[in-house]
């Protein structure tokens, strides 16, 4: 059985999309654990309702050892780490041990509106300010460059002149909830290969 760990920091709607996909048989895998960067977030409640083990690994408690603690929890126990609205930056040994086995979903079409400090509503505010006509979401592998790993899947959505950042966020979230389980499915079935920094889908 293909096992995943999901890392969260907030409400956990992307986590819920994974839980739901497993439940209906769309994803043939098991969510082995959910790890949050902070206590009290609703994503942890979603995990508990689904009977999934939860852990809190906060920067406040672990400092520079946050990524190492996550590695301790996941090494040898999961095949893939999924960042689903996870706002901390992974670094150190975990990036080597889980090379091409950590994925993230980002709420823009990378390489637009990504990198340090580009998360949550900041991304959508930047897209609207720039006046782009299309935005979207990207699932990519995680490496030592923020939002810099090989792109796996992307989905575009229109941006309307009247949009607020919240409007755009809601429209993109709908696509995120479809795209993230789809990427996990492809990886779990061995259909994604990274060649020269690019992902080939089979």
Residue, then its C-alpha position, 0 to 999 in steps of 0.5 A: x500500500x502506497x503511504x503518504x504523510x500530509x503536512x498542513x498549516x491551516x484549514x486543511x481543504x486540500x487535505x480533505x480532498x485527499x481524504x475524500x479521494x481515498x474514501x471513494x477509491x479514486x486514490x489507492x493509498x493510505x494517509x499514514x499521518x498528518x503533521x501540522x506546523x501549529x496546534x489548533x488548526x482545523x486540518x488536525x480535526x479533519x485528520x482526527x475525524x478520518x482516524x488519521x494519526x496527527x502530530x504538531x511540529x512547530x517552529x516555536x518548539x523545534x526551531x531549526x530542527x523542525x525539518x529533522x523532526x518531520x524526517x524522524x516521523x516520516x522516514x521508513x513510514x511513508x512513500x510520499x510527503x505532500x505539502x497541502x497548505x504547509x507554510x513552513x520551509x523544509x530544509x536539510x536532510x529531509x530534502x535528500x532522503x525524500x528527493x523527488x518524494x515531496x510535493x507541494x501545491x502552489x496557488x499560481x502558475x509557477x514560475x509566476x507569483x512564487x518564491x519567498x513570501x508568496x503564499x496564501x492571499x499574497x499570491x492572488x493579490x500580486x496576480x490581480x495587481x499585475x493584471x494577469x488574465x490567467x492564473x491557476x495552481x501548480x503541483x511541483x516537487x520540493x527541492x532546496x529552492x522555494x517553489x523551484x522543484x520540477x513541475x508535475x501538473x498545472x491547471x489554469x483559471x481565468x482572472x476577471x477584472x472585478x476579482x478580489x484576492x478572495x474571489x480568485x483564491x476560491x476559484x483556484x481552490x476548486x482546481x487545487x482540490x482536483x489537481x493534488x489528488x491527481x498528482x498523488x495518483x500519478x506518483x503512486x502509480x509510478x507514472x512520474x519521472x524527473x529528467x533534467x529538472x523536468x517531470x515526464x508523465x507516462 
